[in-house]
Amino acid sequence: KTVRFMRHNLMTDEPLNYLDVIFCRNVMIYFSRQQQDELLGRFHRSLNSGGFLVLAKVEMAWDKNLFATVDGNCKIYQKVG
């Protein structure tokens, strides 16, 4: 009941709401920097306060206004604000 699997276009579908954690591994590398910025904003809006974003080792959430680094080696970030 706490996990739901579904198709979702990250760039065109409405962002999901009230998420505690987002795992987005090896996806952002296929987008331009502008698209990555937009996607990080969508993730930020989707997460609950204090929610977590987990990325792949080659990806990063560089906007410190949106995400604080929890573990840089494991690419775990926490929503700011």
Secondary structure per residue as TSV (DSSP state, phi and psi in degrees):
chain	resnum	aa	ss	phi	psi
A	1	K	-	360.0	-18.9
A	2	T	-	-97.1	-8.3
A	3	V	-	-121.6	133.7
A	4	R	-	-128.6	132.6
A	5	F	-	-107.0	132.7
A	6	M	-	-162.2	161.1
A	7	R	-	-78.7	138.9
A	8	H	-	-155.3	121.0
A	9	N	-	-82.3	115.2
A	10	L	T	-62.4	-26.9
A	11	M	T	-99.0	-22.9
A	12	T	T	-117.5	-27.5
A	13	D	S	-77.3	154.3
A	14	E	-	-58.5	138.3
A	15	P	-	-61.4	146.2
A	16	L	-	-74.9	158.0
A	17	N	-	-121.3	158.7
A	18	Y	S	61.6	42.6
A	19	L	E	-94.1	143.7
A	20	D	E	-92.9	-28.9
A	21	V	E	-150.8	143.0
A	22	I	E	-124.7	125.3
A	23	F	E	-103.5	115.2
A	24	C	E	-132.6	87.2
A	25	R	-	-110.2	127.4
A	26	N	S	60.2	38.9
A	27	V	-	-115.0	-48.1
A	28	M	G	-63.1	-23.7
A	29	I	G	-63.4	-17.6
A	30	Y	G	-91.6	-2.3
A	31	F	S	-106.8	156.1
A	32	S	-	-69.2	167.0
A	33	R	H	-60.0	-40.6
A	34	Q	H	-62.0	-43.8
A	35	Q	H	-65.9	-37.0
A	36	Q	H	-63.7	-41.7
A	37	D	H	-60.3	-44.8
A	38	E	H	-63.1	-42.0
A	39	L	H	-65.0	-41.1
A	40	L	H	-62.1	-37.6
A	41	G	H	-64.4	-40.4
A	42	R	H	-64.9	-42.4
A	43	F	H	-61.7	-43.2
A	44	H	H	-59.8	-44.8
A	45	R	H	-67.4	-29.2
A	46	S	H	-77.6	-28.7
A	47	L	E	-81.4	143.9
A	48	N	E	-65.7	162.8
A	49	S	E	-56.5	128.8
A	50	G	E	79.8	6.7
A	51	G	E	-68.0	163.8
A	52	F	E	-114.5	146.1
A	53	L	E	-121.1	126.7
A	54	V	E	-117.0	121.3
A	55	L	E	-113.6	173.6
A	56	A	-	-78.6	165.2
A	57	K	T	-59.9	-28.1
A	58	V	T	-92.0	0.0
A	59	E	-	-110.3	161.6
A	60	M	-	-155.0	153.7
A	61	A	-	-100.0	93.3
A	62	W	-	-83.1	-15.7
A	63	D	-	-82.0	101.1
A	64	K	T	-69.9	-13.4
A	65	N	T	-76.6	-20.4
A	66	L	T	-101.2	-41.1
A	67	F	E	-137.3	137.8
A	68	A	E	-101.9	142.2
A	69	T	E	-75.1	125.2
A	70	V	E	-95.0	-45.4
A	71	D	E	-146.4	103.5
A	72	G	T	-64.1	-35.6
A	73	N	T	-68.3	-39.0
A	74	C	T	-93.3	-0.9
A	75	K	T	57.3	51.8
A	76	I	E	-109.0	126.7
A	77	Y	E	-125.1	155.7
A	78	Q	E	-124.1	139.0
A	79	K	E	-59.9	134.5
A	80	V	-	-100.3	136.1
A	81	G	-	87.6	360.0
